[in-house]
Amino acid sequence: MRRIFPEGCPENSGKKLIIRSLKATAGNRSKAAKMLEISHPSLLSKIKAYDINL
């Protein structure tokens, strides 16, 4: 399985990936999580940690 968020991934890169996936899915967090190959709860945690408000 390919890792979208590898260990040591710079915070800014992870934040950009999340924002890009949310924009591509019109803000649908479930679809964005699938696109990023992470669980929905993990995505929500990262959104909160990166303070993403879309």
Stockholm file with secondary structure:
# STOCKHOLM 1.0

chainA/1-54         MRRIFPEGCPENSGKKLIIRSLKATAGNRSKAAKMLEISHPSLLSKIKAYDINL
#=GR chainA/1-54 SS CCCSSCTTCCHHHHHHHHHHHHHHTTTCHHHHHHHHTSCHHHHHHHHHHTTCCC
#=GC SS_cons        CCCSSCTTCCHHHHHHHHHHHHHHTTTCHHHHHHHHTSCHHHHHHHHHHTTCCC
//
